[in-house]
């Protein structure tokens, strides 16, 4: 069978730019996974891993002009946005290098023997070890931060796990260039370049999650694609953990008091958040509950002015553009749905931002308006006008899991007055990150960050952003009554590696 070419495509024109690779055959996937597997031992030394991560960040920084130009040509995201994204990516590599150096991620716990306990406690020593080769499925909307050099890759390498990335077809040329940079960083530390594998093609993605030497997977993308891979990971003869980020509405609740106090500000800020990056953020606010009264009317007016002045933009590819136009049209045609600013096509390559309004009573029970409770990828949000707190609770009760949930409060409510605490208690079960008087776009890379949520936002309870993302690629092991010379250095009494650990019981 002839090799299928992989083309770089300009989303601004829809034209092919260059052939950058061919789709990987089953044999090619096997070779990539086996090469990654052979690099496991080379990552065992934490000092080498940390140096590799820092070296990767330095080389990405050095190549930024070339990488940003390549990414912009394939995604139309613009140099300013991509410059910030690459800086975030480099910061993430360096942050994980610090985590590797500190060693707290190993979770070392030592229980000395306690024969008087009930039942008696033997000598127990616990720490975490890497899973093995990790499959990473790149996202379309972040060619750096959630792609070849993204958080899944950085955290897996930090854990000591080689990676094979299934490149996203929207930026294959960028993926090839970045992979080459990471391999060069590996070689500089004496690590086999196969520690970073890269494959292209839909079938390659299926082969990858099924390969017996793949021990875990990270995915960012659609609910349909992610669920198919999740099911494949679970159906293997030896199932593997699959950490997928699939889809999110990111609901926002604007209280009546907040709308009365600062409707203009909320409307303008909402417009900025929902249109950021042409609405192609996984944390875009896609459903906003706003009051039906005067404050809500003023919010609609402010939102209308801000969204109407937004220039048309280019989506990541023409398939997404077609899906956005079809989705926006289907939603706008539902009964009782109005479009103060109609979302849809700009010219033949762009889309125009817009928003829809609907009475909350249309969403308090199942029906044809349930389409509004599904994510529409692109610059569109749905404003749900509620007449009572009961309607707010009824709509929230019907929402699936989300990455974020936001509440806009008045100053008095933020100080603890009214029913703000009760509203937060309704939002907390819905999302992995709950915001007050902010907007969900913008995910800080920090130790306390959580970028995940109940299904279908993610398929696990883990985070794909922040320091604790490393935990996805580790498993705990306990040694019982093991003689000191046979223990890993991390667990020996003398603590030769000077690692943080918790020790209980008598010495």
N, C-alpha and C positions, 0 to 999 in steps of 0.2 A: 504494500500500500504506500502510495506517495506521501511524503511528509507534508503536513498542512502548514502553510506559512502563517506567521504571526506578524501582523502589521501594526505599526504606530499610525493612529488616525488623528487628524486635527478636528476637534469638536466645533471649532468656529466655522469650518467649511464642510465637514463630513468627508473630506478627501484623505486617502491614504498618503502617509508621509514617507515611510520606509519600512522595509521588512527587517525585523530585529531578531527573529528567532523562528523556530518551528515548534509546533505542538509536540509535547513529549509523549513518546510511546510508553507502553507498559515497561519495556526494558529500560528506557531512559529514566523513568521514575524509580525503578529498582536500583539502578546504578547510583542515583542521587541519594537515595535513602541509605544504601550500604556505605557510600562514602561518608555520609554524616555519622553513621553508626561507628565507623572506624575512628572517628575523631573524639569519641566520648572520653577516652583516657587522657587525651591532650588537654581537656578542660578540667581535669581533676584538681589541679593546683589553683587555689583561689587567687593567689597573687598574679598568676598568668592570666586568669579570667579577667581580673580587674584591669590589668594593663591592656588587654585586648579591647575591652569596652571603652577605655579612655582613648586608645589609639584609633578606634573606629570613629569616635566623635571628632577627634582632631582631623582625620582624613576627610570626613564628611564636610567639616568646616572648610577645609582647604579646597574642596571641589565644589563649593556651593554655587559658584556662578554657572558652571556647566550643568549641575544637577537642577538648579532652579529653571534655567532656560529649557531643559529637556522636559521638565514637569509641566511648565506653562504651555509648551507646544502641544502636549497631550491632554491637558485637563482644562485649560482656559481659566484656571483659578487666579492667575495674576501674580506678578513677582512679589508684591507686597505681602499677600497672604502666604505665599509659598516660602518667603524668607522667614517669616515668623514660625511657620510650621517646621522648617528644617532646624531652626534654632531650638525649638522645643524638643525635637528628636535628639539632637546632640546633648541637650541638657539631661534628657531621660537616660541616655547611655552613661553619662558621667554619674548620675544619681545612683544607678544600679551598681556602678563600680564602687561607690562609697558603701553601699549596702553589703556588697561582697566582702570588702575590707573589714567592715565592722563585725560581720559574722553572726549577728543576732537572728538572722533569717533561718539559721540552722536549728533553732528551737531546742537547744541542749538542756536536758533535765536529767539530773542524777539523783537517784534515791539510794542511799546507803542501806545496808541490811538492818532490819529492825525485827528481831525474832519475837519481841514481846507484843507486837501489833496483832490484831485479830482481823483477818488471818495474817500470819507472819509475812513480812516483806523481804524478799531476797534483794540482792544487789541488782539494780535496774538502771540502765543508762540509755537515754533516748536522744536521737537527733534525726535530721532529715537528709535524704539522699535524692539525687536527681532521677527523674523518671526514665530518661533516654531521649531518643530522637523525637522532636516535636514538629508536627505539621502546622504551618501557619498559612491561613487563607487571607490574602491581602484585600483591603477595602478599596472601593472606587474613589471615595471622596477625600481621602487623605493619602496622597502618593508617598509621603514620608512617614508621618506619625502613626499610621495604621496599615503600613505596607511592609515592604522588605525590611526596612530598618526600624519598624514600629515597636510599640510596647510589647507585643507578643514575642517578637524576636529578641528584644533587649532583655526582657525578664527571663526568657528561656535560657539564653546564653549565660545570664547571671546565675541561674540555678545550676549550671553545668550541663545543659542539654543542647546538643547540636540541633540545627533547624533546617527544614526543607520548606521553602515558601512556594506556594502556588500563586504566581503573579496574577494581578488583575488585568484583564484585557484592555482596560482604559488607559493604562500607562505602562506598556511592556518595555518600551525603550528606557524609561526612567528606572524601572525595576532592574534591568540588565546593568545599567551604569552603577546603581547603588550596590548591587550584589558584588560587582567587581571591586568596589571600594572596601566593602567589608571583608572580602577574601584577602585583599592586600593587607588589611589590618591584622588578620589572622596569621598570615605568613610572617609578618614582622615579629610575631611572638612565638614562632615555631609551631603554630597550630596548623594542621592540614586545612587547605582551602575548602575541602569538602564539608567543613563545619557549617558552611552556608550553602545549601542547595537551592536551586531555582528551577521551577518547571512551569510550562505554559500549557493551557488548554483545559477544557471542561473535563474530558475523560481523565486527564492527568490528576485532577483534583479528586476524582472518585477513586482512582488507583492509590493515591497517596493515603487517604484515610483508611484504606483497607490493608495497607502493607503491614505484614506481621512485625516488622522492626520499628514501626511508628508507635510511640507509647503515649501520645496525647496530641490534642489539636486545639488551635485557637482560630476563631473565625469572626469576621465582622462583615455583615452584609444583610441580605434579605431574609425574611422569615421563611419563605419557600426554600431557598437554597440552603440556608442554615439548618432547617429542620431535616432536610433530606440527608445532609452529612451527619447530623446528630444521630439520626436513626441508623445510618450505616455504621457509625462508630459503636453504637450499642449492639448491633447485630453481628459484629465480628465474633469468630470463635473465642477470642480473648478481647472483651470490650475494653475500650479506653476512655479516659475522661475527655469530654468535648466541651470546651468553653466558648460558647457562641454568643455574640451580640447580634440580635436579629432585627428588632424594630421597636419604635417607641413614639407615642403621641406627645409625651411630656406635658401633661395638663397644667394649666394655670388657673387659679381661682382669684378673682378680683372681688374683694368684699365691697359691699355697698358704701361703707364708710371710706374706704380707700378711693373709690371712684369719685365720691363727692369731694374728697380732699385734693386729689391730684390726677384727674382724668387725662388732662393734656399730656402730662409727663408719662403716664403709663402707656397711652396710645403711641406716643413717639418712640418710647423704648421698645415696646412690643414690635413695632414695625422694623426697627433696627435688628432685633433678634431673629425675627422670622424670615427676613430677607438676607441675612448675613450669609455670604458664600452662595448666593442664589438659592437659599433655603436648603442647602445640601449638607446640613449638619445633623448628626444622629440625635442631637439634643435640641433641635428646633422646636419651639413651642407650637404644637399643631392643633391644640384644642384649648380654648380660653373660655371660662365661665365668667360672665360679666353681668351685672344687674340690669334689669329691664327699665329702671327709672331714669331720672334726669342725668345722674352721674354716668350711667352706662351710655346714654345717648351722646354725651360729650366725649366719652372715650371713643365711640364709633367715629365721631367727627374728626377727632385728632388722628386716629388710625387711618382714616380715609385719606386725609391730606398727606400723611407721611408715606403711605404705600403708593398712592397715585403719583408721587414725585420720584419714585424709584425707577431707575433706568432698566430696560430689559436686559437679561443676562443669558449667558450660554451655560447649559447644563453639561455634565461630564461626557455624555454621548447622545446621539440622536434617538437611541432606544429609550433612554430615560426621558428625553423631551417628549416623545410620543406618548409614553405612559403618563407623564404629568398632565399633558393636555387632555387625554382621555379621562383621567381621574378627576381633574378639576371640572370638566364638562359634566360628567355623571353626577357629581355632588351638587353642582349648581342647578341641575334640572330637577332635583327632589322637591316635593311640595313644601311650601312655606320657607324655602331657602332663598335668601336674597344675596346679591353680590354688590355691595357698595363700591368695590373695585374688582372688576372681573379678572380672574386669573386665566392664563392660557397662552396662546402663541403670541410671540412678538413678530419678528420676521421669520424667514424659513429656517433660521438656525438658533433663534433665541426664544425665551419665554418671558412673559410679563407677570409680575407679582400681583397677588390679589388676596382678598379674604371674603368669607361667606358668613352670613348670620343665620341663626335658626332658633326658634323658641325652645327652651329647655324641655318642655313637655313632649316634644318629638323624640327625645332621647331617654326618657325615663323608663321606657319599656321596649322590648324587642320589636323591630319593624324594619321597613325599608331604609329608614334613616341610619341604621347601624353602619352603613358605609362611612358615615362621618366619624365613626370611632376607629377607623383604620388609618394608618399613616399614609399620607400622600407626599412622596419625596419631591421636594421642590418648594418654591416660595409661595406657599399657601397655608393659611391657618383658618380655623373655624371658630367663630365667636358665638357661644351658646348663651342666649339671654335668659336668665332665670328670674322668676318672680318671687321665690321664697327660698329659705335655707333648706327646706325639705326637698326642693327640686335639685339643689346642689348636691345633697347627699345621695339622692336617687341616681343622678348621672354618674357621680364618682363610683358608686357601687357597681356600675356596669362596665367600668374600664378594665382593660387588661393590664398586666404589669408594665412598668415604665422605667426608663433610666432615671428620670427626674420628675418631680412634682413641685410646683411653685405656688406660693400664696402672696398676694399683694395686700398689705394691711395698711390701715391708717396709723398715724403716730400713736394715738391712744391705744389701739389694738396691739401694736408692737410693744407697748409698755405693760401689756398684760390685761387690759380691759376687754370686756366683751367676750366673744366665743372663739377667739383666735386659737386658743389651746385645743379646743374641741375640733376645729377645722384641721389643725396639724395632725391630730390623731386619725382623721379620716384619710389624710394624704400619705401618712407614713407606711401603711401596708402596700401602697401602690408603687413605690419607687425606691431606688437605692440611694438617691440624693434628694433631699428636701430643702428647698430654698425659700427664704423669706425676703421680700422686697428686693429681689434680684432677678436675673434672667439666666436660663440654663446654658445658653451658648457660651463656651469658654470653660474648659475642663482643666483645672490646675493640676500639674504634676507634683504631688505632695504626699507625704506619708499618710495623712488621714483621708486622702481622696478615695471615693468609691464610685467607679464607673461600671455599673451593673444594675440589676434589678430583677423583680419577679418575671417569670416567663410571660410573654415572649420577648421581653427586653433582653434577657439573657437565658441561657440554658443551665446556668449554675449560680451559686451564690457568691461567686468570686468577682474581683474587679480586674479590668484590663488596663487601668491607669493607676499610677501610684506605686509606692514601694511594696505593698502587699500583693501586687500582681505576681511576684515571684513564687508565691505559695502554690500557685496552680501547677507548677512543674516539679514539685517535690513530694516525697512520701516519707512518713516516719518509720524508723526502725529502732527497736529496743533490743539491747544486749543484756542477757540475764546471767549473772554469776560467771562472767567472762574474765579469765585471767588478764591482768594488766598488760602483759606483753602482746596479747592478741587483740586488744582493743584498738579501734581507730584512734589516731592522735587526738581528735576532737573530744574524746570521752575519757582520756586518761586523767588520773588524779592530779598529776603535776600541771595539767593544762598548758602543755608546751606551746600551743598556738595562741595562748592568751585570749581565749574567746569568752564572750559573755555567756553565762549559764546559771541555772538555778539548781542549787544543791540542798537536799533535805536529809534529815536523819543524822545519825551519828557518823562521824568521820572514821 
